[in-house]
Amino acid sequence: MERNIILLTLLTACCLTATAQKTIDVNVTNNSATARKDAPVVLQLSAYGTDVRSAVVMKGGKEIPSQLDDLDGDGKYDELCFLTDIGKKSKQKFSVQLLPDGKPREYAPRVYAEMLLTNKKIKSTNAQDLYISSLTVDNGTNPYWMLHHHGPAFESELVAYRIYFDHRQTVDIYGKNRMALELRDTQFYPDKEQKAGGYGDDVLWVGETFGLGTLRGWDGQQPQMLKDVEHRTLRIMAKGPLRTVVEVVDKGWKVTPSSPERIDMATRYTLYAGHRDCSVDIRFNKSVPDCRFATGIINVKNSKEMSDKKGLRGCWGTDWPVSEKDSAGHKRETVGLGINIPQQNIISELPANKDNYPYVVGCPADRLHYDITFCSANEASGFRSADEWFEYLRNWKRELSEPLIIQ
């Protein structure tokens, strides 16, 4: 009798566990004529009606890395992502267990993100002692010098980005020589020994330009920086192991001095492992059909331009990565830049000027999306000419236009 009670108890526990957890099949299809490497698969967990605290993703009977993220800040995970290599014109099947307890499983990190307070009174060999995940300031407060590397920085094995935490909010870049995570070591500013050992470096001087795809206001004549903002927040929403998500929130932004009202804007940058391109997703607190914005890429000195006149634009050029008066210890850097904007959002593609390759864009509703990418000619297995880079950009746009089908 005692043995039967034990067996019944175990059976009941197993049934309760089976009831609590949910296992779903996910089918991924690549209909394009190009194989994909590290292609993101993202599931919206609200579709499965369960509170998820942990997850296991299986492919062909083998567990693969995945990542759970709480992107709306309500304390519950709302997205699950994983990456897959998938051939052209092919399908794959995954089994996903969604568990109501436990903690997210740990995997080797392939991305990294950080935002660090600067405090000269603290003597530490561990920069993580100064790590913060979010900072909000009021209008008139400039935290640019309060933060190491002037804002959040994030990386994949291929590239690294940073966002300036001031009225410019410029997207700046860090190029690599090899595939590796480096920011924890170099803090965006490698020393002589690190450079000699093969680490990358800042490869672009951005000043007050667009840098790589920074969004600003447009007054009909000139871009308008984000000077008149009631509150500005920068935060790291996800930092691995497979993707980083960094968000800039501008509340009460007066887009131009003559704007009749203020708007709220949240700009989210998402970078996946194995990727050099970064997606830019912008949400407004309401539809903004009458607002005009400006974005584009910096006109690198003596750069060569390409454009398909349908939202894809790139350049290839060489310049000092700092102002020339501070160029000691640096060399001129050659970079390729790219931006891809949906054609329906383009009001006009403006001719290049001394600073930028600019666009004027609009947003009839409350959302705007575009993508940015770059390369450094220092990459050991990278691009060596404008022609190679521009061919990559054309293929990149083609892949963006043919996303995987997830069912």
N, C-alpha and C positions, 0 to 999 in steps of 0.2 A: 504493500500500500504506500509506504514512504517513498519508494522508488518511483511509483506512478505519479505521486504528487510532485516530485522534483521534475519529472519529464513534462508534466502538464504546465508547471511554472515556466520552464524553459521555452516550451512551445508558445505559451501566452506572450512571453517577452519578445520572442522572435516575430510573432504576428504584429505586436504593437510597433516594433521597429520597422517592419515592412510597411505598415500603414502610414507611419510618420514620414518616412523618406519617400522620395519620388524619383523614378528612373524614366528618363525620356530618351528617345532616339532622335538624333539630329542628322539630317541629310544635307550635304553640301555639294553643290554643282558648280563646276566651272565650264560655262558654255563658250568661253573665248578660245581663240586659237593660240593662246600663250600660256605656258605653265606658270604657276604662281609659287613663290617661295615665301614662307612666313606670312601667309595671307590671314588677316584677322577674321575670326568668327565671333560675333557678339550676340548674346542672347539677352532679351529683356525679361527679367525674372518675374515681373508682374503678370506675364502671360500664363504662368504655371500655378498661380494661386497658392503658393506656399512660402513660409518664412524660411529663408535659406541662411544657414550659418557656415556651411562648409559644402564643398562640391568635389566630385571626382569625375574626370573626363577620360574615357577609354576609347582607344582607336585600335581595332584589330586585336582586342584582348590585352592591350598594353596601356598603362596609364601615361597620359601626357600632361605637361604643365598647363595650368589654367589660372585665372585670376578673378577674384570677386571684388567688386567696387561699389561703394555707397557714394553716388555722384550727386544726390540731392540733399545729403546731410541730415537725413531723418533717422540715422542709426541703423538702417536696414540695407542690406545689399540689394541693389537694383539691377546690376549688370554682371554677367559672367562672360569672360572672353578667353579664347585660346587661339593658337596659331596652327596653321597646317601648310604643308607643301602639297600642292595638288597639280596634276598634269593637265594639259590642255584637253578640252572636250571630255572631261571625266567627272566621276562622282565619288564621294566618300561618305561613309556612315560612322557616326560617333554615338557612344552610349554615355549619357550624362546622369550621374547620381546627384540629386539635390538633397542635402541633409539638414535637418532642423536644429542640430546641435553641433558642438565642437567648435573648432577654429579653422580658418582657411589653411589649406595645406601649404607647406613651404617648398619652394623650388629654387634652383640656382637663378639668381637675378641676371637678367639680360638687358635691363634698363636701370637708370638711377636718376633721382631728382633730389634737389636740396635748395633750401633758402636759409641763409645764415645771418644772424645779427653780428654786427661789428662792435667789439668791445675791447679796446686796447688794454684794459686793466686785467683781462683774463689771459693767462699764459697757459696754453693747453696745446698738446700735440694732437688732440682729437677734436677736429672741427665739429663733430656731432654734438659737442657740449653746447654749441650755440645754435643748434638746429631749431627752426620754427616751421610750422606748417601753414600759418596764415598771419597776415598783418593788414589792419585797416587804419587809414589815416583820413583826417578831415581836410577840407579845402584849405590851401595855404601851407600845408605841411608837406615837405619834400623829403621822403625817406631814402633818397638815392644814395646818400653817403652813410646811412645807418646800416645798410645791408652789404655784406660781402658780395662781390661781383654784381652789385647794384640791383639785385632782384633775383628771382628764382632761376635756376639753371637745371636743365634736364638733358638726358642723353640716351642713345642706343649704342650698340657696338660701332656704328658707322659714323655718327655725327653727334654734335651737342648744340643746344640752343640756350639763350638766356633772354629774359624780358626785362627791360629797364623799368624800374619802379619810379617813374616821374611823369611829367606831362607828355613826354614823347611816347612812352610805352613801346619803344622800338624793339623789334626782334633782331637779335644779334647772333652770330654763329661762331663755332669753334670747330676747326678742321682737324682730322686725325691722319696719322701716317699708317696706322694698323688698326685692325678690328679689336677693340677693347673698351672696357669702361674705365674712364680716367679721371672724372671730375672729383671723386673723393680724394685722389692723390694730388691733383694739380690745382684744384679750386679755380679753374679757368685760367690761372696764371702760372704756367710751369716755370720752374727755375732753370738755370743753365744745365745742371746735372740731368734734370728730367728731359730737357730738350735733346741733350746728347744721347740719352737712353732711348729715344724714339717716341716720346710723348708728343701729342699734338699741341695746338695753340689757337689763340684768337686769330682769325684770318681775314677779318673785315673791319674797316673803319666805317661807322654808320653816321656819326654826327647827328644832325637833325633830319636826315633823309628817312625814307620808308624802311631802310634796312631790307629785311626780307618779309614783305607782305604785311606790314603794320597798317591797321585801319585808322583813319583819321576823318575829321569832318571836311566838308567842301563848301566854300562860300560863293561859288560861281567863278572864282578866279584862282584861289590858292588853297592848298590843304590847310586845315585848322587842327592844331594839336589839342590834346585833351586838358586844357588849362582850367576851365571853369567846371569843376566837378565837386559836388557836395561831399561825397565820400568815395574813396578809392580803396579797393581790397585786392590783394594778390594772395593766392593760396594754391598749395599743392593738394590736389584731390586724390591722386593715385600715384604711387611711385614704384610699382613693379609687382611681380617679377617680369611681366610681359609688356606692360605699357605704362607710360606716365601721362597724367592729365593735370595740366596747370591752367588755372582760371584767373582772369582779370575782371573785376566787377567795378564799373563806373556808375555810381548812383547819382542821379540829378545832374546829368551832363547837358550843358548848353552847347549844342553842336557848333553853332556859330554865334558871334555876338548879337546878331539880329534874330536868332531863333525865337519863336514866340513862346516856346515852352521847353522844359527839360525832359530828358528821357533817361531810363536806366538801360545799361548795356552790359552783358556778360560775354566775355570772349574766352573760349575754351580751346586750348592747344593740346592735341593728342598725338603722341609719338609711340610707335610700336617697335618692339625688338626686331632687328633685322631690316629696319627701314631707315631711309634718309629723309623721306618726306613726312610732313607733319600736317594734320588736318586742322583747319580753323573753323570753329562753329560759333556763331554769334547769335545771341538771343536778346531781343529788346522786350521791355515790359508791355509793349503794345505795338500795333502796326505802325510803320513809319513810312508810308508811301510818299510823303512830301519831303523827306530828308534826302540829302545827297552826301555821299561819303567818297573818300579818296583812298586808294591803296596802290600797290605796285612793288617794284624792286629798285634798289639803288642803282644808279648809273655808275658802275665801277669804272675808274679812270681808263680811258682808251678801250672800253669794252666793245665787243661785237654783239649785236642784238638779233634776236629772232622773234617772230610773232606769227601765229596762224590767223590773226585778226578775228578770232573766235574765243578769246579768253586765255589762250596759252601764250605766255611770253617768257623769254629767258635772256640771259646775257652771259658772256665769258670775258673776263678781264683781269688785269693785274694792277695792284696798288699797295701802298703801305697799309698795314692793318691798324695803325695808330696814326695820329697826326704826324706830319713829317718832322716837326720839331722834337717829337718824342721817339723818333725812329731808331735810336741807338739800341742795339741788342735785338733788333728785328730785321727781317728781310721782307722784300716785296712778296706778296702772296697772290697766287692765281686761283680764282674761284669761278664756279659756274652757279648761277642762281636761276630759279624758276618759280613761276606762279601760274595756277590754273583756276580761273574764275568762271562759273557758269555763265554762258552767253546771255541768258535772260536777265542777269543782274547788271550787265554792262550798259551804262549810259553813253560813255565814249571812251575810246582808247586814245590818249593824248600823245603827241610826239615826245620823244625824249628831251629832257632839259639837262642842265648841268648836274642836277642832283638825282633825278629819278627817271624811270620808265613808268609813267603814271596812268592810272585809270580813274574815271569817275564812275561810281557804282550806285545803284539804288536797291531798295528792299521793299517791295509792295506789301509784304506782310510783316511778321515779327521775327523772321529767321533769315540768316545769311550764312552760306557755307562756301569756302574755297580751300585750296591746298597749296602748300609751299614746299620747296625742296632745294637742296644745294649740294655741291661737292667741292672738295679741295683738291687741287692738282698734286698735293703731297701724298695722297693715298697710294699705297703700294700697288694696289690692283684697281686703280681708278681710271679717271678720264684724263686724256692728254691733249685734247684739242677742242675748239669750239664745235667742230662738226660732230665729234663723238658725243659731246654733251647735248647738243640740240637733237640728235637722234634719240638719246635717252628720254628727253622731254616729250618728244612725240609719242614714244612707246608708253611712257608714264601716263599721259593723258588718255591713251587708248585703254589702258588697264583701269583707270578711274571710271571710265564710261561703261565698263563691262564688269560690274561687281559680281562677286559670288552670290549664288542663290542659296538661301538658308531656309530649310523647311523642317 
